Amino acid sequence: MLAAVNKQRATGGLKPLCLNKKLHAAAQRHSNDMAAKDFMAHDGSDGSSMSERITQAGYDWSAVAENVAAGQIDVAGVMVAWINSPEHLENIMGDYTMFGSAYAFNKDGTYQHYWTQDFGSGDAEQCDGAPTTKQETVVTPAPTTATPATEAPATPAPTSGDEVQQAPVTPAPTTGDEVQGEAETTLQDATQNVEQVEAPVTPAPTTVTPA
């Protein structure tokens, strides 16, 4: 996922992001929560906001943002959805230095696949991994419960006739003084009799100063 994000940032001449374990932990917490409770939103099932989860993970931030999505079966698919959404793309191309992402799977969930990207900047924080633009694909068997995946899980496409619903691709709340208005887009793609439906793409707020 980090490689895909940095590849997109490079198209705009932007510096690559580096991995931060605290941002990854916050993202994993949220993906696991969405998979376990079968929902897709920026607020957690416990009422936590994006900035609260990142703070609780120990990240001392000056700016943070989050992208959320559900239903896309692999990194390539979810990145296309985010890139095609102006609000999500704004977070990917934002003025951040660090990144953490997570994926969770629940075969009994409405969308099955649950994704979170967390972006951040903080003078007191450090990179836990060098920036990378080399794309790796890790084949991850579909678990029965929400399971973390730090790299793009390559998940087999459903068999013919199966339906995979894709939840709203929700843009990272960029925590800031303004909360962007909501935009809704429906993306549909059908391949080999497999219907993939993406829910409305809903922008998330962006935080530029600690809440």
C-alpha positions in Angstrom: 0.0 0.0 0.0 2.8 2.4 0.9 4.4 1.8 -2.5 1.2 2.5 -4.3 0.6 5.7 -2.4 4.2 6.9 -3.1 3.8 6.1 -6.7 0.8 8.3 -6.9 2.5 11.1 -5.0 5.4 10.9 -7.5 3.1 11.9 -10.3 2.7 15.3 -8.6 6.4 15.6 -7.8 5.8 15.1 -4.1 8.1 13.6 -1.6 7.4 9.9 -0.6 5.9 9.1 2.7 7.6 6.8 5.2 6.0 4.1 7.4 5.1 4.9 11.0 4.0 2.1 13.3 1.8 4.2 15.4 -0.2 5.3 12.3 -0.3 1.7 11.3 -1.6 0.6 14.7 -4.4 3.3 14.5 -5.4 2.1 11.0 -5.4 -1.5 12.0 -7.6 -0.8 15.0 -10.1 0.8 12.8 -10.1 -1.8 10.0 -10.5 -4.6 12.6 -13.3 -2.7 14.2 -15.1 -2.2 10.8 -14.7 -5.8 9.9 -15.8 -7.1 13.3 -18.8 -4.8 13.5 -19.6 -4.8 9.8 -19.7 -1.1 9.0 -17.8 1.5 7.1 -17.3 5.0 8.5 -14.6 7.3 10.0 -16.1 7.1 13.5 -15.4 3.8 15.3 -18.0 1.6 16.9 -16.9 3.1 20.2 -17.5 6.6 19.0 -13.8 7.4 18.5 -12.8 9.8 15.8 -9.9 9.4 13.5 -7.7 11.9 15.4 -8.6 10.3 18.7 -7.5 6.9 17.5 -4.2 8.3 16.2 -3.6 10.2 19.5 -4.4 7.0 21.5 -1.9 5.1 19.4 0.7 7.6 20.8 1.3 9.6 17.7 2.1 13.3 18.5 0.7 15.0 15.4 0.5 18.4 13.9 -1.7 17.2 11.0 -3.5 14.0 10.3 -5.9 12.6 7.7 -7.7 9.3 6.9 -9.1 7.4 4.0 -11.5 4.5 4.6 -13.1 2.1 2.2 -14.7 -1.3 2.1 -15.5 -4.0 -0.5 -12.5 -3.7 -2.8 -10.7 -7.0 -2.9 -7.1 -5.7 -3.3 -4.8 -2.7 -3.0 -5.0 -1.9 -6.7 -8.8 -1.8 -6.6 -9.1 0.4 -3.5 -6.4 2.7 -4.7 -8.3 3.3 -8.0 -11.4 4.1 -6.0 -9.5 6.6 -3.8 -7.6 8.2 -6.7 -10.8 8.7 -8.6 -12.3 10.6 -5.7 -11.0 14.2 -5.4 -11.4 14.3 -1.6 -9.5 11.0 -1.1 -6.9 11.9 -3.6 -6.3 15.2 -1.8 -5.4 13.2 1.3 -3.0 11.0 -0.7 -1.3 14.0 -2.2 -1.4 16.0 1.0 1.4 17.7 3.0 2.1 14.7 5.2 5.4 12.9 5.9 4.3 9.6 7.5 1.8 6.8 6.7 0.1 3.7 8.1 -2.4 1.5 6.5 -4.4 -1.6 7.4 -6.7 -4.2 5.9 -9.1 -6.6 7.7 -11.3 -9.4 6.3 -14.6 -10.8 7.5 -16.1 -13.5 5.3 -19.5 -12.9 6.9 -19.4 -9.1 6.6 -21.5 -7.1 4.2 -18.4 -5.9 2.3 -15.8 -8.5 3.6 -12.8 -6.3 2.9 -12.2 -3.3 5.1 -9.4 -0.7 4.4 -7.9 2.3 6.3 -5.2 4.7 5.4 -3.8 7.1 8.1 -1.6 10.0 7.1 0.3 12.2 9.6 3.0 14.8 10.3 4.6 15.5 13.6 8.0 17.0 14.5 8.4 14.6 17.5 7.6 11.5 15.4 10.1 9.3 13.4 9.9 7.0 10.5 9.8 3.3 11.3 10.6 2.3 7.7 12.2 4.0 4.7 9.9 5.4 1.9 9.4 2.8 -0.8 8.1 2.9 -4.3 8.7 -0.8 -5.0 5.3 -2.6 -5.1 5.0 -5.9 -3.4 2.1 -8.2 -3.4 1.5 -10.6 -0.5 -1.0 -13.3 -1.1 -3.1 -13.6 2.0 -5.6 -16.4 2.5 -9.0 -15.2 3.5 -9.2 -15.6 7.3 -12.5 -16.1 9.2 -11.9 -13.1 11.3 -10.4 -9.6 10.8 -6.7 -10.0 10.1 -4.1 -7.3 9.6 -2.2 -7.0 6.3 0.5 -4.5 5.9 1.0 -5.0 2.2 -1.5 -5.5 -0.6 -3.3 -8.7 0.0 -4.0 -10.4 -3.3 -7.5 -12.0 -2.7 -9.0 -14.3 -5.3 -12.0 -12.9 -7.1 -15.3 -14.4 -6.2 -16.6 -17.2 -8.3 -19.1 -16.5 -11.1 -22.4 -15.5 -9.8 -21.1 -14.2 -6.4 -21.8 -10.6 -5.5 -19.2 -8.5 -3.8 -20.5 -5.2 -2.4 -18.1 -2.3 -2.0 -18.9 0.1 0.7 -18.5 3.8 0.6 -14.9 4.9 0.0 -14.7 7.4 2.8 -12.0 10.0 2.6 -9.6 10.6 5.3 -10.8 13.1 7.8 -8.1 15.6 7.4 -8.4 17.1 10.8 -8.4 20.8 10.4 -10.3 23.9 10.8 -12.7 23.0 8.1 -14.7 19.9 7.4 -15.1 19.4 3.7 -18.6 18.9 2.4 -19.8 15.4 1.4 -19.6 14.2 -2.1 -21.3 11.0 -3.3 -20.2 8.9 -6.2 -21.3 5.4 -7.1 -18.7 3.3 -8.9 -19.7 0.0 -10.5 -17.6 -2.6 -12.2 -18.7 -6.0 -13.5 -16.3 -8.7 -14.6 -17.0 -12.3 -15.4 -20.5 -12.2 -14.0 -19.1 -10.8 -10.7 -20.8 -7.7 -9.6 -18.8 -5.2 -7.5 -20.7 -2.3 -6.2 -19.0 0.6 -4.5 -20.8 2.7 -1.9 -20.9 6.4 -2.1 -17.5 8.1 -1.7 -17.8 10.3 1.3 -15.1 12.8 2.2 -13.7 12.9 5.6 -12.6 15.9 7.6 -8.9 16.9 7.7 -7.1 17.9 10.9 -4.3 20.4 10.7 -4.0 21.2 14.4 -4.3 18.9 17.4 -7.9 18.5 18.5 
